[in-house]
Amino acid sequence: MYYRQCPTLEEYVLIATDHQAVEVSRRTEDGWTAYHAYAAADTVELVSIGVTLPVAALYRRTTVKESLL
């Protein structure tokens, strides 16, 4: 909740440590309305800095499993 109170923050990323998953929240003109969840096979888009990258790249050289199952 504290992140959302920062007036200059446009986007924030949460990266899971127990399985390969990423959540991105994005501020729009209407407030914090954009939420995106990504799994191991997906590509994450960070609009605020113009970057896309595979979720798998974030977990390279780790032992984090792809799925909870």
Stockholm file with secondary structure:
# STOCKHOLM 1.0

chainA/1-69         MYYRQCPTLEEYVLIATDHQAVEVSRRTEDGWTAYHAYAAADTVELVSIGVTLPVAALYRRTTVKESLL
#=GR chainA/1-69 SS CTGGGCTTCCEEEEECSSSSEEEEEEEETTEEEEEEEEETTSEEEEGGGTEEEEHHHHTTTSCCCSCCC
#=GC SS_cons        CTGGGCTTCCEEEEECSSSSEEEEEEEETTEEEEEEEEETTSEEEEGGGTEEEEHHHHTTTSCCCSCCC
//
